[in-house]
Amino acid sequence: MATVVDLFTYPIKGCAGTPLDSAYLTPAGLAHDRNFMVVSTDGVYRTQRRDPRLALVRPTISADGGRLTLASAERGSGDGGDGVRGGDGVRGGGDELRLDVTTSAPRRDVDLFGATFQGIDQGEEAAAWLSDFLGVPSRLVRVPPEHDRKTDGLTPGTSGYADSSAVHLLSRASLAHLHARMAEHGAPPLAMDRFRPNIVIDSSPEERHGEDWAAAPHAEDRIRRMTIGAADLGYTKLAVRCAVTLVDQEAGARGGPEPLRTLAGYRRFSSGGVVFGAKFSVVRPGKLSVGDEVAVEEWGDAEA
């Protein structure tokens, strides 16, 4: 038996994640996941590959998606009782910025990996805060309500500003196996947040009803259909890893060559790059929670 042990949503692409106890899985992923994106003044997406300080931006989003707060531990914090310091659209004593999200402002073209999408600019206050923090002129855009992106893979779907598919899933067993291989040449373990998963699963041998499949590293690669809570997910493809995994998410700066150096020794993909974790589309939306069982309905052959 496998269960969900962590859930994370990333309201702004490339910025820090928010841990959740439960969430509604929409057709585009966990509620509010990658609904926002930081772009250059020309509309080109910003990424930790070039701007690792994005990792230090700590966004929080209200349940209804109408209020966004930008903050950073590096800037210090002040707490006005609701976890926010300062007034609407004005920097407060803790350098946090609270914004009313707009979905009615004019749309603009934005570039994500060379593909053109639409984004709703969130105004001058957000642009000034991010430009100051990142050290480069930047804007903040939101996915329009009419966003109708089609994602590829074995099970087509949709997503916001994610790299591709709506959900990234990774097991603790896969990370433990990576750590064991890294230790062979003296490299220390890395935090799970290097890989920015939405769903983390682990085996529960004390509660298992059959095969303890999640104890095996990379078992998630073979899942083709699964149910978690009230939601169904379909496999799309393996997660090809990039230089974002080299960024220390707490420091907002690149570390050493791990994990890519070790992954290159045993997780090379036939079409190029290294893979770690699996991506899924949402087949049936629904609520899921930490502690939910991961019920696999269909298995397939691993692609790596």
N, C-alpha and C positions, 0 to 999 in steps of 0.2 A: 504493500500500500504506500502511496505517496500523498503528501499533503502540502498545501501552500504554507510556507513559513514567512514569506515577506511579500508585500505589495508596494510598488512605487509608481507614482505618476510624476511626470516631468512637464509642468505647465508651459515652460519656455524651452524650446529646443536648445540643447547644449548647456542649460543651466542645471542647478542642483535639483535633485529629486525630492519628493515629499513622501515619506512612509505613510501607509494607510493600514487600518485594521480591516476595512471593508470598502468596497467601491462598486459602482455600477459600470459594467462593461458595455460600452456603446458600440455601434458598428465600426467606429473609428478608433477603438481602444478604450482604456480606462478613462473615466470622465476627466476631461480637461487635458489629457495627455497631449503634449506638443501642439496645443491650440495656438501658441504664440511662437514667434521667431524673431531673433535679432538679425537685422540686415544692415548692410552698408547704405550710404545715401543713394547708391545706385540700385538698391534692392536686392543685392546678392547676399545670400545667407551667410551668417557668421557661425563658425564652428570652433570647438576646442582644438582642432588640428592647427589652426592659426591663432586663435584667441583663447588660450587656456584659462584665462581669468574668468571666462564665462562660468566655470565650475564654482566660483565663489559667490555668484548671484543666487540668492535664496528666495525664489518666488513662492508666494502662497496665493491661492485662489479661493474665493468664497464658493459655497456649495452650488449656488445658482450661476456661477461664472461671471457675475456682474461686478466683482471687486477684485482687483489684483494688487498685491503688495510686493514691492521689490526691496530686498534687504541683503545685507552681507555681514557675516560674522567678522570679517576683516575690518569693517567700518565701526564696529561696536554696536551696541543695541540699547534702545530705550524702550520702555514698555508703558503704554498708556492704558493698561488694564485689559485691552483686547488684543495685546501682542503687537500693537502698532503705535508708533510715536509720530506725531505730526498730523497736520490736517490734510484735507483732500487735495491731492495734486501739489502738495508743498512738502519740501524736505523738512523732517523734524530733527530733534536733537540726536536721534540715533541714526540719522542718515537713511531712514526708511522712506519709501515713497508709496503712497496709497492712491490708487487710480480707480476711477469709474471706467469700466471697459465699454468701449463704443463698438457697436456693430452697424452704425448708420453712416459713418464717415465714408468719404469716397474710397473706392478700391484703387489699388495700384498693382502693377506687375512686380512679382518677386521671383527670384531665381533660386531654385533648389536643385543642386547637381545638374545644372544645365537645362532643367525643365522649368517652364514658366507657369506660375500659379498666381492667384490673386491674394492680396493681403489688405487688411484694413489698418491703416496707420493709427497708432494710439496716442499721438499728439506730442507736443514739444517737451512737456515735463518728463515723460518717459525717455524721449530721445536724449535730453540733456543729462539725465541720471546715468544712462548706460554709456553715453559718450565719455563722460567724466570718469566713470569707473573703469571702462575698458581702455581708455586712452586713444580711441579712434572714433571718428564720427559714425554714429549708429542710430538706427530707428527701431522701433518695436511695432510689429504687425501681428494681427490676429487672423485666423482662418475665417473667411466669410461663412455665414450660415448656409449659403448655396454651394459651398465647396463640394465638389463631386469627383474627387480623385480616385482613380482606379489603380490598385496595386497589383503587382504581378506575383508569380509563384504558383505552386501546385493548387492552392485554393485562393482564387482572386478575392480581393476585398477592397477596403478603403482605409484611409488614415488621414490624420491632419498633416503636420509638417514632419512626421517621422521620416527616417531615412527611406523606409519602404513599408513593410507590413505593420499592422496595428499593434501587435503584441510581441514582446521579446521575452522568452522564457529560458531560465537557466537553472540547473540543479546544483546543490551543494556538493554532490558527489563529483561532478565535473570539475568544480573549483578545487576540491581536495586533491584530485588526481593531478591537476596542473601544479599545485603547490608541491606535491611529492616529486614531480619531475624537476621543478625549479630548485628544490633543495639539493638535488644531485650535484649541482654546480654552485652551491652556496648562496643562492638567491633567497631572500626572505619572502614570506607570503604576502599577498596583496589583498586588499579589501574587495568585497563583492562589487562595490560601487564603481570600480574601474570599468565594469562591463555594462553598467546602466540598464539592468534588466527591469522589466515590469513585474514579472512573477518569478519568485524563487521557490523551488520545491525541494523537498527532502524526503527520505524514506522514513517510515514509521513502523519499524519491525515489531514493536510491542503491540501494535494494533492491526497488523496485516491480516488480510483475509486470504492471501494467496502468495504469489511470487513477489519478493521484495525488489521489484525491478528498478526502483529509483536509487538503490544502493550502488548500481553500476554506473560508472562515469559515462556521460554522453548518451544515456538512455533516451533523453529528450529528442535526440536526432531521429529516432525511429517512430515517434508518435505521429499519426496521421489525423486522427480525430479524437477529441477528448471532451469531457464535461467537467467543469469546475463550478460548484454551486449551481446557479440557475443558467449558466452560460455554456455554450458549445463553441469550440475553437477548431479550426482546420489548419493543418501544416501548410506553410508556403515554401520555406527554404531555410537553409542554414544561415547563421549570422556571420558574415565575413567581417573580420576585425580590422580596425584601422589604427592610426596613431592616437586616437582619443584614449585608447587603453593605456598609453604611456603617461597620461596626465594624472598626477596625484590630485584627487578630487577635494582633499582638504586644504592643500597648499595652492591650488590653482596654477600649477607649474608642471612642466615635464619632469619625470624622474629619469630612471635609466632605461635600458633596452627591454626590460620585462613588462608585460608577458609575451610580447611578440617574438622575442628571441627563442624562448622555449616552445611556444606554439608552432613555430616554423619547423621544429624538429619532429612533430608527430601529428599536426593537424592541418597540413597543406591540402588545399582544395584543388580538384582537377582543373577547374576553370580559372585558377589563380587565387592568390591570397591565402590566409589562414582562417579557419572557422572555429567558433566557440559559442555554443548556445543555438537555439532554434527560434524561428519567427513563425507567427500564426496570424491568420485572419479570424475575424469574429463571424461565426456562422449563425449563432443565436445570441442576442444580447441578454444580459441578466446580471444579477448581483452575485459577487463572489467575495469571500472573506478569508483572512488568515485562519488556518485550521481546516479549511475545506479539503475534502478528498479530491485527488486528481484521478478521475475514472477514464481510463483509456478505452475507447471504443474500437479503434483500428490501429494496427501497427503496419510499418513498412520497413524497407531496407534502408539503412543509414547511407547517406550520400558521401560520407567521408570516413 
